[in-house]
Amino acid sequence: MIKKMYACFAFFPNGEVKKWKYVTNLKSFEQFLSKTHPSWKYMNVYEKSTKQYLKRFYPGNIIPKILVLFLFALSLYAMKNTFSKTTFVYGFNNTTTIRNAFNEEKGVLCL
């Protein structure tokens, strides 16, 4: 199994930034950071292979071992909330745009 590699940047109150390039377990890295550098303010996590920004963590946040599973679960939660608030009737979204008859400006009404 190929482990995900992360690059982590830890920020400190004095403006100092420290970088760790090869992090595979974010939870144990956070424990290491809290033990060796207890004054850290936050850390930014990047995917090592693509250099894409993933998430910012603060001390006391729940940090998963593997960020991919956490982001996947978060996206499922967001999709569930999005589709539960949308109304579909017979497979079609039941909205329309009509002209407002009471003033000269166009209005929008969702039925």
C-alpha positions in Angstrom: 0.0 0.0 0.0 1.3 3.4 -1.0 1.2 5.9 1.8 0.1 9.5 1.2 2.9 12.0 1.7 2.2 15.5 3.0 4.3 18.6 3.4 3.4 20.5 6.6 4.2 24.1 7.4 3.9 25.1 11.1 3.5 28.7 12.0 4.6 30.2 15.3 3.6 33.4 17.2 6.9 35.1 16.5 6.3 34.8 12.7 8.6 31.9 12.3 7.6 29.1 9.8 9.0 25.6 9.9 8.6 23.0 7.1 8.4 19.3 7.2 8.5 17.7 3.7 7.8 14.0 4.4 4.8 13.5 6.7 2.7 10.3 6.3 0.7 10.3 9.6 -0.9 13.7 10.4 -2.1 12.7 13.8 1.3 11.5 15.0 2.9 14.6 13.4 0.5 16.9 15.4 1.5 15.0 18.6 5.2 15.5 17.8 4.6 19.2 17.0 2.7 19.8 20.3 5.4 18.0 22.3 8.5 19.6 20.7 7.1 23.0 19.6 4.1 23.7 22.0 3.8 27.3 20.9 2.7 26.5 17.3 -0.4 28.6 16.1 -1.5 26.5 13.1 -0.2 24.3 10.3 -1.0 24.2 6.7 -1.0 20.8 5.0 -0.2 20.2 1.3 -0.2 17.1 -0.8 3.4 16.3 -1.4 3.0 15.0 -5.0 0.8 17.7 -6.4 1.7 20.5 -4.0 -2.0 21.2 -3.6 -3.2 23.0 -0.4 -5.5 20.6 1.5 -6.3 22.0 5.0 -5.3 24.3 7.9 -5.2 22.8 11.4 -5.1 24.6 14.7 -3.9 23.1 18.1 -6.8 21.1 19.6 -8.4 20.3 16.2 -9.3 16.7 15.5 -6.6 15.7 13.0 -7.1 12.3 11.2 -4.3 10.0 10.3 -5.1 10.2 6.6 -6.5 13.4 5.3 -8.1 11.9 2.2 -10.7 10.0 4.1 -11.5 13.1 6.2 -12.0 15.2 3.0 -14.1 12.5 1.4 -16.4 12.2 4.4 -16.6 16.0 4.5 -17.6 16.2 0.9 -20.3 13.5 1.4 -21.7 15.5 4.3 -21.8 18.7 2.1 -23.5 16.8 -0.7 -26.1 15.4 1.6 -27.0 18.9 3.0 -27.1 20.4 -0.5 -29.5 17.9 -2.0 -31.7 17.7 1.0 -32.5 21.4 0.6 -33.3 21.3 -3.1 -36.9 20.5 -4.1 -37.5 18.3 -7.1 -40.9 17.4 -8.5 -41.0 14.5 -10.9 -37.3 14.9 -11.5 -37.4 18.6 -12.4 -36.5 21.5 -10.2 -39.7 23.5 -9.6 -38.6 27.1 -10.0 -39.4 29.9 -12.5 -38.6 33.5 -13.2 -41.5 35.9 -13.7 -41.9 39.6 -14.2 -42.9 41.5 -11.1 -46.2 43.3 -11.9 -46.1 45.7 -8.9 -43.1 47.8 -9.9 -41.1 48.5 -13.0 -38.1 46.4 -12.1 -37.9 42.7 -13.0 -38.4 40.4 -10.0 -37.6 36.7 -9.4 -40.0 34.4 -7.7 -39.3 30.8 -6.9 -42.4 28.7 -6.6 
